[in-house]
């Protein structure tokens, strides 16, 4: 019984997460039909609600482009369908021919996947349910435009909070990087090659989280552009956008760090005792960065924490024996630069703000930054 209740709660929670998009699509479908019939004067504007639902059904961040693609796709499909069906009639082979020609025309026009699919589906409707009629092609193109514009209007008047998804996806990405840094720190401190291998395996699957974060920012930017009541969120979104690329680079550099740390552990190389503490401080800085971004604050605390970590590393004279250890220490520098860029510094400012990373007179640790 408990399992049934948990499953019901899970599904209800999933529905709550999609309640606003569902409501937007339903409202846009009804309004587009109303506009097409009452304002434009079309008796049966089938394409208007279809275009509205498709426009709102695609992922956020692509709706402006999708409206154009929908109108072009309907235009091609209806144009080809009207001409051919009026000449060759309707039937199985005629439908197959119309769809093939409509989609081929869309592809030859250098259209995307949405244009090709919309051309094919529009041609099917013309060939089966909506026989050609005088002016029918133009009317259906207008209906598609009405549906797309109504869909955008609903998005602008009833927008989601553009920061909600950004917060959630940032938490995931920052969590991946934080867990990796702490995992490598523990592996080095305990000289545990198995743990290091596990961290590396997880890092290799972290790109999906970065891609979701980037998509969320693109979606939020679209909402903040077309929805007046969300314009005030643009500065906060800009801070998130400034972190996306540096955090991605930090993940990539941490992946290299983890791979070389694993090699160093397997080869029995000596690594500096202060290294785990430096990595833990980096992870603390990421926690601060996530909190400051969520509050809409300038991430000064996170920036200071990264600088302190690098200063502590230099004070303890990072050094090590063996090629892999030296690469690890170079990546420590690179990750610091990435994290400082995530706090809003330029690359030159980030690299220039770090103290020299020396070995106390008997050579230099390679610095990547």
C-alpha positions in Angstrom: 0.0 0.0 0.0 2.9 2.3 0.8 4.4 1.7 -2.6 1.2 2.6 -4.3 0.9 5.8 -2.3 4.5 6.7 -3.1 4.0 6.1 -6.8 0.8 8.2 -6.8 2.7 11.0 -5.0 5.5 10.8 -7.5 3.2 11.1 -10.5 1.3 13.9 -8.8 4.6 15.7 -8.3 5.5 15.2 -12.0 2.1 16.6 -13.0 2.6 19.7 -10.8 5.9 20.3 -12.6 4.1 20.3 -16.0 0.8 21.9 -14.9 1.8 25.4 -16.2 2.8 24.2 -19.7 -0.3 22.1 -19.9 -2.5 25.1 -19.0 -0.6 27.3 -21.4 -1.2 24.8 -24.3 -4.9 24.4 -23.5 -5.5 28.2 -23.2 -3.5 28.9 -26.4 -5.5 26.2 -28.4 -8.8 27.7 -27.3 -7.8 31.3 -27.9 -6.2 30.6 -31.3 -9.5 29.0 -32.5 -11.4 32.0 -31.2 -9.2 34.5 -32.9 -9.2 32.6 -36.2 -13.0 32.3 -36.3 -14.1 35.5 -34.7 -11.3 37.9 -35.9 -10.0 36.4 -39.1 -13.3 34.9 -40.1 -12.3 31.3 -40.9 -15.0 28.7 -40.4 -12.8 25.7 -39.6 -9.3 26.9 -38.6 -7.9 23.5 -37.9 -4.3 24.6 -38.1 -4.6 27.4 -35.6 -5.0 25.3 -32.4 -2.6 22.7 -33.8 0.1 25.3 -34.4 -0.5 26.8 -30.9 -0.1 23.4 -29.2 3.0 22.5 -31.2 4.5 25.9 -30.5 4.0 25.5 -26.8 4.9 21.9 -26.8 8.5 22.3 -28.1 11.2 22.9 -25.6 11.6 26.4 -24.3 14.4 28.4 -25.9 13.2 27.5 -29.4 9.7 28.9 -29.6 10.4 32.0 -31.7 12.2 29.9 -34.3 9.5 27.2 -34.1 6.8 29.7 -35.0 8.6 30.5 -38.2 9.2 26.8 -38.9 5.6 26.0 -38.3 4.3 28.6 -40.8 6.9 27.6 -43.4 6.2 23.9 -42.9 2.4 24.4 -43.2 2.8 26.5 -46.2 5.0 24.0 -48.0 2.7 21.0 -47.0 -0.5 22.8 -47.9 0.9 24.2 -51.1 2.2 20.9 -52.4 -0.9 19.0 -51.1 -3.4 21.4 -52.7 -1.8 21.4 -56.1 -1.2 17.6 -56.3 -4.5 16.4 -54.8 -6.5 18.7 -57.1 -4.7 17.1 -60.0 -4.3 13.4 -59.1 -7.1 12.9 -56.5 -6.8 11.2 -53.1 -5.8 7.7 -52.2 -3.0 5.6 -50.7 -0.4 6.2 -53.4 -1.4 9.8 -53.8 -0.9 10.4 -50.0 2.5 8.7 -50.1 3.5 10.8 -53.1 2.3 14.1 -51.6 4.1 13.4 -48.3 7.3 12.5 -50.1 7.2 15.6 -52.3 6.2 17.9 -49.5 9.0 16.7 -47.2 11.5 16.7 -50.0 10.6 20.3 -50.9 11.1 21.3 -47.2 14.6 19.6 -47.1 15.6 21.2 -50.5 14.6 24.6 -49.0 17.2 23.9 -46.3 14.6 23.6 -43.6 15.0 21.9 -40.3 13.4 18.8 -39.0 10.3 20.6 -37.7 9.7 22.2 -41.2 10.0 18.8 -42.9 7.7 17.0 -40.4 5.1 19.8 -40.4 5.2 19.8 -44.2 4.5 16.1 -44.2 1.7 16.2 -41.6 0.1 19.2 -43.4 0.1 17.4 -46.7 -1.5 14.4 -45.0 -4.4 16.5 -43.7 -4.9 18.1 -47.1 -4.9 14.7 -48.8 -7.3 13.1 -46.4 -9.5 15.4 -44.2 -9.2 18.8 -45.8 -9.7 18.6 -49.6 -8.4 21.5 -51.6 -10.6 24.5 -52.0 -10.3 28.0 -53.4 -8.0 30.0 -51.1 -7.7 27.1 -48.7 -3.9 27.1 -48.8 -3.6 30.8 -47.9 -6.2 30.4 -45.2 -4.4 27.5 -43.6 -1.1 29.4 -43.6 -2.8 32.3 -41.9 -4.3 29.8 -39.3 -0.8 28.5 -38.6 0.5 32.0 -38.1 -2.4 32.8 -35.8 -1.8 29.7 -33.7 1.9 30.4 -33.4 1.5 34.0 -32.4 -1.2 33.2 -29.9 1.1 30.6 -28.4 3.8 33.2 -28.0 1.3 35.7 -26.5 0.2 33.1 -23.9 3.9 32.5 -23.0 4.4 36.2 -22.6 1.3 36.8 -20.5 1.5 33.6 -18.3 5.2 33.0 -18.1 7.0 30.5 -15.9 9.7 31.8 -13.6 12.8 31.8 -15.7 15.0 31.3 -12.7 13.3 28.2 -11.4 14.8 25.7 -13.9 18.1 27.6 -13.8 18.3 27.2 -10.0 17.5 23.5 -10.3 19.9 22.7 -13.1 22.7 24.8 -11.5 22.3 22.8 -8.3 22.8 19.6 -10.3 25.9 20.8 -12.2 27.5 22.4 -9.2 26.7 19.2 -7.2 28.5 17.1 -9.8 31.6 19.3 -9.7 31.5 19.6 -5.9 31.2 15.8 -5.4 34.1 15.2 -7.9 36.4 17.6 -6.1 35.6 16.1 -2.7 35.9 12.6 -4.1 39.4 13.2 -5.5 40.4 14.9 -2.2 39.3 11.8 -0.3 40.9 9.4 -2.7 44.3 11.3 -2.5 44.1 11.6 1.3 43.4 7.9 1.7 45.5 6.8 -1.3 42.4 5.0 -2.6 42.7 4.3 -6.3 39.3 2.6 -6.4 37.6 5.7 -5.1 39.5 7.8 -7.7 38.4 5.5 -10.5 34.7 5.9 -9.3 35.0 9.7 -9.3 36.5 9.6 -12.8 33.7 7.3 -14.1 31.0 9.7 -12.7 32.8 12.7 -14.3 32.7 11.1 -17.7 28.9 11.1 -17.5 28.5 14.7 -16.3 28.2 16.4 -19.7 24.5 15.8 -19.8 24.0 17.9 -16.7 26.0 20.7 -18.3 23.8 20.5 -21.5 20.7 20.6 -19.4 22.0 23.7 -17.5 22.7 25.4 -20.8 19.2 24.6 -22.2 17.7 25.9 -19.0 19.5 29.2 -19.3 18.4 29.4 -23.0 14.8 28.8 -21.9 15.0 31.4 -19.2 16.5 33.9 -21.5 13.6 33.4 -24.0 11.0 33.9 -21.2 12.8 37.0 -19.9 12.8 38.4 -23.5 9.2 37.9 -24.4 7.5 38.2 -21.0 7.5 41.8 -19.7 6.8 40.8 -16.1 10.0 38.7 -16.1 12.3 41.4 -17.5 13.6 42.2 -14.0 15.1 38.7 -13.9 17.5 39.3 -16.8 20.4 40.4 -14.6 20.2 37.3 -12.4 20.1 35.1 -15.5 23.1 37.0 -16.9 25.1 35.9 -13.8 24.1 32.3 -14.3 25.0 32.5 -18.0 28.4 33.9 -17.0 29.0 30.7 -15.0 28.0 28.1 -17.6 31.1 28.0 -19.7 33.6 28.3 -16.8 31.9 25.6 -14.8 31.9 23.4 -17.9 35.7 24.0 -18.2 36.1 23.3 -14.5 34.4 19.9 -14.9 36.6 19.1 -17.9 39.8 20.1 -16.0 38.7 18.2 -12.9 38.2 15.2 -15.2 41.8 15.5 -16.2 42.8 16.0 -12.6 41.0 12.8 -11.5 42.5 10.8 -14.3 46.0 11.8 -13.5 45.4 11.5 -9.7 44.3 7.9 -10.4 47.5 7.3 -12.4 49.6 8.8 -9.7 48.0 6.6 -7.0 48.4 3.4 -9.1 52.1 4.3 -9.8 52.7 5.0 -6.1 53.7 8.7 -6.7 54.0 11.0 -3.7 51.4 13.9 -3.8 51.5 17.0 -1.5 49.7 16.6 1.8 47.9 19.9 1.4 46.3 18.9 -2.0 43.1 17.3 -0.5 42.5 20.4 1.6 42.9 22.7 -1.5 40.3 20.6 -3.4 37.9 20.7 -0.5 38.2 24.4 -0.4 37.3 24.6 -4.0 34.2 22.5 -3.3 33.3 24.9 -0.5 33.7 27.8 -2.9 31.2 26.1 -5.3 28.7 25.7 -2.5 29.0 29.5 -1.8 28.8 30.3 -5.5 25.5 28.4 -5.9 24.0 30.1 -2.8 25.1 33.6 -3.9 23.7 33.1 -7.4 20.4 31.8 -6.0 20.2 34.9 -3.9 21.0 37.2 -6.8 24.2 38.4 -5.1 27.6 39.2 -6.5 29.6 36.0 -5.7 32.4 37.8 -3.7 32.6 35.1 -1.0 33.1 32.3 -3.5 35.8 34.3 -5.2 37.6 35.0 -2.0 37.4 31.3 -1.0 39.1 30.2 -4.3 41.8 32.8 -3.8 42.4 31.7 -0.3 42.6 28.1 -1.4 45.3 28.8 -4.0 47.2 31.0 -1.5 47.2 28.2 1.0 48.5 25.8 -1.6 51.3 28.2 -2.5 52.1 28.8 1.2 52.5 25.0 1.7 54.8 24.9 -1.4 52.9 22.4 -3.6 55.2 20.0 -5.2 55.4 16.4 -6.1 57.3 13.6 -7.7 56.3 12.0 -11.0 54.7 13.1 -14.2 51.1 12.4 -13.2 51.4 14.4 -9.9 52.8 17.4 -11.7 49.9 17.3 -14.1 47.5 17.1 -11.1 49.1 20.2 -9.7 48.8 22.1 -13.0 45.1 21.2 -13.1 44.7 22.6 -9.6 45.8 25.9 -11.1 43.5 25.5 -14.1 40.4 24.7 -12.0 41.1 27.8 -9.9 41.1 30.0 -13.0 37.8 28.4 -14.1 36.2 28.9 -10.8 37.3 32.6 -10.6 35.8 33.1 -14.1 32.6 31.6 -12.8 32.5 34.3 -10.2 32.6 37.0 -12.9 36.2 37.7 -13.5 37.7 37.6 -17.0 40.2 35.0 -17.8 43.1 37.5 -17.6 41.8 38.8 -14.3 41.5 35.3 -12.9 44.9 34.2 -14.0 46.6 37.4 -12.9 45.0 37.3 -9.5 46.7 34.0 -8.6 50.1 34.0 -6.7 53.1 32.3 -8.3 52.9 28.5 -7.7 56.5 27.5 -6.8 58.3 24.7 -5.2 60.5 26.8 -3.0 63.5 27.3 -5.1 64.2 24.0 -6.8 62.0 24.3 -9.8 58.6 25.4 -10.9 55.3 23.5 -10.8 53.8 23.7 -14.3 50.9 26.1 -14.2 47.9 25.8 -16.5 45.6 28.8 -16.5 
